[in-house]
Amino acid sequence: MAAIGAGAFVWDGQRIEEEELRRSAQELQALGDPAALPERGWEPLLQRERFRLWRRPIPGSALFQYRVFGSYTHVTPRQFFNVQLDTEYRKQWDSLVLKLDVVERDPATGSEVIHWVTQFPYPMYSRDYVYVRRYSVDSDRNLMVLVSRAVEHPGIPEDPEHVRVRSYESHMVIRPHRGFDENGFDYLLTYSDNPQTVFPRYCLSWMVSSGMPEFLEKLHSAALKAKKMELELRDYLSPAKGPEPRGAAQHLEYA
C-alpha cells in the first residue's frame, strides 16, 4: 500500500481529525425524530419502507447535499459496518466498481487514502475518486462513524479514460438498537459530490434519487449475504484482528 509514482502525500491538513468524527456522531445524536429534518431546511425527496431521503441546496452552487435516515432489522451493525469498509468484498457485490484500492495509510490516525473508479450510466464516462476516510467505534455512546472526503494525491494522476471527481464528502453514523452484534440499527448518511456533468439539475436529482436507494439496497443485501454465508470479512471493530496500524483516543477506537 505504498503511494504510486513520484511525489509524497502530505497528511497535514488532509487527515480526518477527531473533531470531524465527533461532529458526525453528534448529528445523529441530536436528530431525535427524523421527521424533524424538513423543518431544518431539508426537502423531502423520497420515502421507502426502510429509509427516507432528503436534500438541501449547497450555497453558491447548483448542487445538493443529500441525507438518508434508515433502519434495518435483519443484520447486525457490525456486519453492516464491515461490509462498507472491506474494499475487497465490495469488488464482489458492487458491479459498478472498476477499481477500489487502499493507497496509503496515516500511522498517526489510521486515516486511509482510497482510489475508487466507478461506472456511471451510459453515455457518461466512468468517475474517478481519490478520497481519505477514517472510521471510529464509540462503545460508550453505542455509535459507529465513517467519514470520507475528496483529497488530492500526487501519486494518483488523472486518467483520460475517467472523469476525476474533486468534490466529494460522505458521513455515515450507525446507532445499534441494542449492541454491535445484535440485529437492528438506525443509520444517518449525509452525502454530497460534484459528478462533473453537464446534465440538467433535474437529471442529476433523478440519478441520486434512484441511484442512492439502489446502492443502499445492494449494501444491505451484501451484509445479509455475508451473514448467511458466514463470509470471512475483516472485523473493523476489533483492532487486534487486523494487521494495519491504528490510532486511539479516549472513548473511541479509530482507523
Number of C-alpha atoms within 10 A of each C-alpha: 9 10 17 14 10 9 11 12 14 12 15 7 7 16 22 22 13 16 9 12 22 14 12 21 24 12 14 21 13 8 13 10 8 13 11 11 18 13 8 8 12 17 16 16 16 14 14 9 7 14 17 19 23 21 24 17 14 12 9 6 8 10 18 20 17 25 24 22 23 20 18 18 14 14 21 22 28 21 25 22 24 18 24 15 18 14 18 14 18 17 15 11 16 14 11 15 17 14 15 18 15 19 19 19 24 19 14 13 21 21 26 21 29 24 18 17 21 17 16 14 10 7 6 12 15 19 19 23 26 27 24 27 24 25 27 24 23 18 14 8 12 14 24 26 23 23 22 23 24 20 19 16 21 15 15 16 12 14 9 8 10 16 18 19 19 18 16 17 18 19 23 23 26 26 23 22 17 13 16 23 12 16 17 18 23 19 20 24 20 20 19 18 17 16 20 12 11 8 11 9 13 9 11 17 17 12 13 15 17 12 13 16 19 12 12 15 13 15 19 19 15 21 24 18 15 19 17 10 8 9 11 9 16 17 17 22 22 10 16 11 10 12 7 11 16 18 15 15 10 6 12 20 20 24 25
